[in-house]
Amino acid sequence: MGETQLILPSPTKRHITLLYPDGRPKVGMDLTVSEFLWNQNHCAVHEGLPLGSFRTDEKGTIEVLAPLVPLYLDVEYLHNVGTGPAGVAYSANSGMKIGPEERVVVKEEWELAGITVELRVLTPSGQPRRGVDIYANWNTNTCGGHDRIAETDAKGTARLDLDATFTALGLMIGGPYSVGDPDAEGKSRDLTDAEMRELFSKRKLTVRWGPVAREVPPMLARPLGYWTSVPVNCENVRGKWADPENGGTWTLNQIGDDITGSLMLFKPNCGSVTWQVAGRMNGGVATLNATQPSPSVDKCGAPAAASITATRAPYCNTQSAKPRK
């Protein structure tokens, strides 16, 4: 077998200085240094010859004995990439290739201040949406940059730790879904650019998200403790119905296909609001429109929705109908 002779350049003292963008030295930073060989693989993971671990001095400088070849610094830093919802946008980067020069000066952001924000998700009628997953996208030079970061609680609220690397937030019920998955229809939405800017600037955002699209309209079910001598009729919604989607109670009367009645929504500590209801029955599905809220502002000072439109089908289990006591 033949032999291969590998000739390496003579090592020399090289100086690498890490600075903030304003010229301040990055003092006391620990990092490892390698000779850069290649990164043509999955996620561009670097492979190289390790040269050791170092700590920057009061000038932000390390001295490395190495040939005049490209080097790889195993550091985390924030690179300015333009503008985003927080104003100036950064990329959360890991690993840096530098040139073969004897003296190299690097200016980057090394820390980034974060903020804690509150995102609240409600139904169109103002009821909390629990269990909504929050997904995030952020700038990075690695394979990451997208993940689930939170879930709304019983109040429909999620507290998020964000910074200027974040580019987008999405809401999702169920899933996660693959691209083009029909089950995802109506079950996810991204925050708009305006909503993202408001969330970063005010650190609080409330989103009202319409009902999840379904092939079958959401059901109305007899409330617990409600008794009726009238059997459940899929073509007639006369009676009192619980609405799991909005968390309220519909009290309805029906003559022919015409429906009248009321909708009452209750919030703990904020009292109840009642709307007048008119609607129509068509093919076993009731289209309901609630207007004229009373009071127009609840006890917590929140204005009631001027109107609430809903499409509901009655739960037609006749065994749930029991004689009135």
C-alpha positions in Angstrom: 0.0 0.0 0.0 1.2 3.5 -0.7 1.8 6.1 1.9 0.3 9.6 2.2 2.4 12.4 3.4 0.5 15.1 5.3 2.3 18.4 5.7 0.8 20.9 8.1 1.7 24.6 8.3 3.9 25.6 11.2 1.8 26.8 14.2 2.0 30.4 15.2 0.6 32.5 18.0 -2.8 33.7 16.9 -5.0 36.3 18.8 -8.8 36.3 18.7 -10.7 39.2 20.2 -14.4 39.0 21.0 -16.2 42.4 21.3 -19.7 43.7 21.7 -21.0 45.8 18.8 -20.1 49.0 20.7 -16.5 47.9 21.1 -16.7 46.7 24.7 -14.6 43.5 25.3 -16.3 40.2 26.1 -14.4 39.5 29.3 -14.2 36.0 30.9 -15.9 34.0 28.2 -15.1 30.3 28.1 -14.8 28.7 24.6 -13.2 25.8 22.8 -11.3 26.2 19.6 -10.7 23.8 16.7 -9.1 23.8 13.3 -11.9 24.0 10.9 -12.1 20.9 8.6 -15.6 20.4 7.3 -19.4 20.8 8.0 -20.9 19.3 4.9 -23.3 17.0 6.8 -26.7 17.0 8.5 -27.4 20.4 10.1 -23.9 21.5 9.1 -22.4 20.0 12.3 -18.7 21.0 12.5 -15.9 18.4 12.5 -12.3 19.4 13.2 -9.1 19.1 15.2 -9.5 20.4 18.8 -6.9 22.9 20.0 -8.1 23.4 23.6 -10.3 25.4 25.9 -9.7 29.1 26.5 -11.1 32.1 28.5 -11.0 35.7 27.2 -8.9 38.2 29.2 -9.8 41.8 30.1 -9.4 42.8 26.5 -11.7 40.0 25.3 -8.7 38.2 23.7 -7.5 34.7 23.7 -4.1 33.4 22.4 -4.1 30.2 20.4 -1.1 28.3 19.0 -2.4 27.2 15.6 -1.4 27.2 11.9 -2.8 30.0 9.7 -5.9 28.1 8.7 -9.6 28.7 9.3 -10.6 28.0 12.9 -13.9 27.1 14.5 -15.1 28.7 17.7 -17.6 26.8 19.8 -19.5 29.8 21.1 -23.1 30.9 21.2 -23.9 34.4 20.0 -26.7 36.7 18.6 -26.2 37.9 15.1 -28.2 41.0 13.8 -30.4 39.9 10.9 -32.5 43.0 10.3 -35.9 43.8 11.7 -38.7 41.7 13.3 -41.7 42.0 15.6 -39.5 43.2 18.5 -37.7 45.8 16.4 -34.1 44.8 15.7 -34.1 41.0 15.0 -31.3 38.6 15.9 -30.4 35.0 15.1 -29.5 32.7 18.0 -26.4 31.1 16.5 -24.1 28.3 17.7 -20.6 27.9 16.4 -18.5 30.4 14.4 -16.0 29.9 11.6 -13.2 32.5 11.4 -10.5 33.1 8.8 -6.8 32.2 8.7 -5.5 35.6 9.8 -3.1 35.9 12.7 -5.3 38.5 14.4 -9.1 38.3 14.2 -11.6 40.7 15.8 -15.2 39.5 16.2 -18.1 41.9 17.0 -21.4 40.3 18.0 -24.1 40.5 20.7 -23.3 37.8 23.3 -26.4 38.2 25.5 -29.9 39.2 24.7 -32.5 40.6 27.1 -35.8 38.6 27.1 -39.3 39.6 28.1 -42.2 37.7 29.6 -45.5 38.3 27.8 -49.1 37.1 28.4 -51.1 35.6 25.5 -54.8 35.0 26.1 -57.0 33.0 23.7 -60.8 33.3 23.9 -63.8 32.1 22.0 -65.7 34.7 19.9 -68.1 35.2 22.8 -65.3 35.8 25.3 -65.0 32.4 27.0 -61.5 31.1 27.8 -60.0 28.5 25.4 -58.1 26.0 27.5 -55.5 23.5 26.1 -54.4 25.6 23.1 -50.8 24.7 22.2 -48.5 27.7 21.4 -45.8 27.0 18.8 -42.9 29.3 18.1 -40.4 30.0 15.3 -37.1 31.8 15.9 -34.0 32.7 13.9 -31.1 30.3 14.3 -28.2 28.8 12.3 -29.0 25.3 13.5 -31.6 22.7 12.6 -33.9 24.0 15.4 -36.0 27.1 15.3 -39.5 25.6 15.8 -41.1 24.0 18.8 -44.1 23.9 21.2 -43.4 26.4 24.0 -46.6 26.6 26.1 -50.3 25.7 26.5 -53.2 27.9 27.6 -54.6 27.3 31.1 -58.2 27.2 32.4 -58.3 31.0 31.9 -57.1 30.7 28.3 -53.8 32.3 29.3 -50.2 31.3 28.5 -47.1 33.2 29.8 -44.3 33.2 27.3 -40.6 34.0 27.6 -39.6 35.7 24.3 -36.7 37.7 22.9 -35.8 39.4 19.6 -34.9 36.1 17.9 -38.6 35.0 17.8 -40.3 35.6 14.4 -43.7 33.9 14.7 -46.2 32.3 17.0 -48.9 29.9 16.1 -52.0 28.5 17.9 -53.0 24.8 17.5 -55.7 22.5 18.9 -54.8 18.9 18.8 -52.0 17.8 16.5 -49.3 18.4 15.7 -50.4 18.0 12.1 -48.4 17.3 9.0 -48.5 19.6 6.0 -51.8 19.2 4.1 -53.4 17.1 6.9 -57.2 17.6 6.4 -57.6 17.1 10.2 -55.8 20.4 10.7 -58.5 22.5 9.0 -59.7 25.2 11.4 -57.6 23.9 14.2 -54.6 26.2 13.9 -53.8 29.8 13.1 -50.7 32.1 13.2 -50.6 35.4 14.9 -50.6 38.2 12.4 -47.7 40.7 12.1 -49.8 43.3 13.8 -50.6 40.9 16.7 -46.9 40.0 17.1 -45.9 43.7 17.3 -48.6 44.3 19.9 -47.5 41.4 21.9 -43.9 42.6 22.0 -44.7 46.2 22.6 -47.5 45.9 25.2 -46.5 42.5 26.5 -50.1 41.4 26.5 -52.4 40.2 23.8 -55.9 38.8 23.7 -57.0 36.8 20.6 -60.6 35.8 19.9 -60.5 32.7 17.8 -63.6 31.3 16.0 -65.1 27.9 16.6 -63.0 25.0 15.3 -64.2 23.8 11.8 -66.1 20.6 12.0 -68.0 18.4 9.6 -70.7 18.1 12.2 -71.8 21.3 14.1 -71.0 21.4 17.8 -73.7 19.8 19.9 -76.1 21.2 22.4 -76.7 18.9 25.4 -79.2 18.9 28.2 -77.7 20.5 31.3 -77.2 18.3 34.3 -80.2 18.6 36.6 -82.5 19.7 33.8 -85.6 17.5 33.5 -88.3 17.5 30.7 -91.3 15.5 29.9 -90.8 16.2 26.2 -88.6 13.7 24.3 -85.5 15.1 22.6 -86.5 15.9 19.0 -83.7 16.4 16.5 -85.9 18.8 14.5 -86.9 20.9 17.5 -84.6 22.6 20.1 -87.3 23.7 22.5 -85.9 23.6 26.1 -82.7 24.4 27.9 -79.3 23.4 26.4 -75.8 23.5 27.6 -73.2 24.8 25.1 -69.7 23.3 25.7 -68.1 25.5 23.1 -69.1 28.9 24.6 -69.6 27.7 28.2 -73.2 29.1 28.3 -76.8 28.1 28.4 -79.4 28.5 25.6 -83.0 28.6 26.6 -85.0 28.1 23.4 -88.5 27.9 22.0 -89.4 26.7 18.5 -92.5 27.1 16.5 -92.2 25.5 13.1 -88.6 26.2 12.0 -88.5 29.6 13.8 -86.5 29.8 17.0 -86.6 32.4 19.8 -85.1 32.5 23.3 -82.1 33.6 25.2 -78.4 32.9 25.8 -76.8 33.3 29.2 -73.0 33.3 29.7 -71.5 33.4 33.2 -68.0 34.4 34.3 -66.8 33.8 37.9 -66.6 37.1 39.8 -67.9 39.0 36.7 -71.5 37.9 36.8 -73.7 36.9 33.9 -74.8 38.5 30.6 -78.0 37.5 28.8 -78.6 38.0 25.0 -81.9 37.7 23.1 -81.9 34.9 20.5 -83.5 34.4 17.1 -82.8 31.6 14.7 -83.9 28.9 12.3 -83.9 25.2 12.2 -82.8 23.6 8.9 -82.1 19.9 8.4 -81.6 19.2 12.1 -79.1 22.1 12.6 -80.1 25.3 14.4 -78.6 28.6 13.3 -78.7 31.0 16.2 -78.1 34.7 16.5 -77.8 36.3 20.0 -78.1 40.1 20.2 -79.1 42.9 22.7 -76.8 41.9 25.6 -77.9 42.8 29.1 -76.0 44.2 30.8 -73.8 45.6 28.0 -70.8 45.6 30.4 -70.2 42.9 33.0 -69.2 43.5 36.6 -65.5 43.3 35.7 -66.0 46.2 33.2 -65.6 44.1 30.1 -68.0 45.0 27.3 -70.3 42.2 26.1 -70.2 41.1 22.5 -72.8 43.0 20.5 -73.8 39.7 18.8 -72.9 36.0 19.0 -73.7 33.7 16.0 -73.6 30.0 16.4 -74.6 26.9 14.5 -75.6 24.0 16.8 -77.1 20.5 16.5 -79.1 19.1 19.4 -77.8 15.9 21.0 -80.5 13.5 19.9 -80.1 10.8 22.6 -83.7 10.2 23.6 -82.6 8.3 26.7 -81.4 11.5 28.2 -85.0 12.8 28.4 -86.6 11.9 31.7 -90.0 12.7 33.2 -90.3 16.0 35.1 -90.2 15.6 38.8 
